[in-house]
C-alpha cells in the first residue's frame, strides 16, 4: 500500500517529467487535430501513439507513487480537483485509442511518422464511430485542460498558495 506524501511535498521527478511531456504533446495534438492536413496527418498519428505509451507509463508510475495530499480547501473543490484529474487521465488515454479506431478502419492508408502503417481493415461504421468519439473526446480534453489551467491560476494568483510549485520541474517545495 502506498503512502500519501505530505501537503507540502511535491510530485517526484518521474511524474513531473511525464506530466510536462504529455502536456506539451497534448497541446500540440489538440492544435494539430483541429488544423489537420494531409501533410501533418502522419505526425499526428505517430505522436498519438507516443501519447498513448506515455499515458500508460504515467498511469503505472502514478499508481506506484505517493501523491501529495491536497492543500486545505472546501470539500467541493477537492471533489472538483479529483474529478478533473481523473477526467484528464481517462480522456487523454482514450483519445489515441479512439484515434487508432478511426485510422485503422479508414478507407485511406494512414501511416505514422511516414513509416508505421496503421490500416488494419476498412470498416466504414467503425471508422465513423471512431471519428465521432475522437472529436467529442477532443472537446472534453479542451474543457478539462481549460478547467485545470483555471484552477492553477486561481491557486497561484488569488490564493497565492504556491500549489503550482508541486508540479514545476525545478521548484523546491
N, C-alpha and C positions, 0 to 999 in steps of 0.2 A: 504494500500500500504506500503510495507516495504521500509526502507531506506537503502542505501548502507553505510557501515561503511567507515571510512577514510582510506587512503592508509596505514597509519602507524598502524592501528589496526589489530589484528589477528582474527581468527575464534573463535567462542565460544567453551566452553569445550565439549558440546554435539557433535558438528560436529568434533572436533579433536578426541574425543574418538571413534566415529563411523568410521572416516577416517582410524585410525590405526587398529582398529579391522577388518575392511573389508580388509585393505591392507594385514595384516598377513594371513587372511583366503584365500584371492585370491591367494597369492603366494604359500601357502600350496596346494590349489586346483589345481593350474597350475602344480606344481611338481607332485602331486598325479594323476592328469589326464593323464600326459604323461608317468607315470610309473604304471598305474593302474593294479592291480592284483585282483584275487578273494578275497584275504584276506583283501585288502584295499578298495574294492568297497563299502561296507556298510558304512564306514566312509565318503567316498567321496560323496555318495548320501545324507547322513544326513547333512554334512557340506554345501553342495549345498543349501539345504533348509534353513539353518541358514543364508547363504549369501543373499538369496532372501529376507528373513524377514528383515535383517539389511539394505539392499538396499532400501526397501520400507520405512523403518523408516528414513534412510538417506535423501531420496528424500523429505519426508514430513517435516523433520526438516530443511533441506536446503531451501525449498520453503518459510518457515516462518521466516528465519533468515536473518539478514543483512549480505551481503557479502562484505568483504573488497575490496576497489577499486583496480584495477590493478596498479602496480607500473608504472611510466612513461616508456614507451617502444614504439618502432616503431609499427605502426598500424598492419603490417603483423604479428608481434609477438603476439599482443593481439588477433588477429583473430585465430592464431595457438593455443594459450593457451585455448581460449574458445572452439575451435573445439576438442581439446584433452580432456578437461574436460567433455564436453557433450558426446563425444565418449566413454569415460570411464563409465559415468553414464549409457549409453544405453547398452554397451556390457556386463558390469558386471551384470546389471539387467536381461538382456536377457539370459545370459549363463545358470543359473539354470532353467529357463523356457524351454530352448532347451533341457537341461538335463532331465527334467521331461517328455518332449515329447518322448524322447528316451527310458527312463526306464519304463514309464507307458504302452508302447506298445511293450515291449520286449517279446521274447519267454521264457525268464527266469523268475524267481520270485524275482525281486530286493527288498531289504529291507534296509531301512535307519537305521543306528545305531543298526542293528540286531533286531529291534522291530517294525518298521513302514513299513508295506507292501506298495509298490508303484505301483505294476502292476494293471492296470485297465482292459485292453483287448489287446490281441495280435493283432498287425496290422503291418505287415512287411513293407508296404510302408511308413507309418508314422514313424516307427522306423528308417528306412534308412534316411528319411528327417531329423529327429531329430539328428541322428548321424552326418550327413553332416553339419548341422547348428551348432551343438555343437563344432565340430572340427574346422570349419572355424572361428567361433567366438572366440575360444581359441587363435588362431593365431593373430586375431585382438587385443585381450586383451594384448597379449605379446608385440605386436608392440606399442600399446598405452602406456602401462606401461613403456616400454623402453624409449619412447619419453618423457614421464613425468619425469622419473628419469634423463634423459639427460638435460632437461630444469632446473630441480632443481640444478643439478651440475653446469650448466652454470651460473645460478644466484649466487650460493654460491662461486664457485671457480674463475670464470672470472669476473663477475660484482661485486662480494663481496657486494651485496645489502641486505644481511640477509633476503631475501624473505622467506626462509625456516622457519624462526622463527614463522611465522604466523600460521603454522600448527604443530609445535612441542608442545607436551603436557604441559610442564612446563616452556616454554620460555616466557619471558616478552618481549612484543613488544613495 
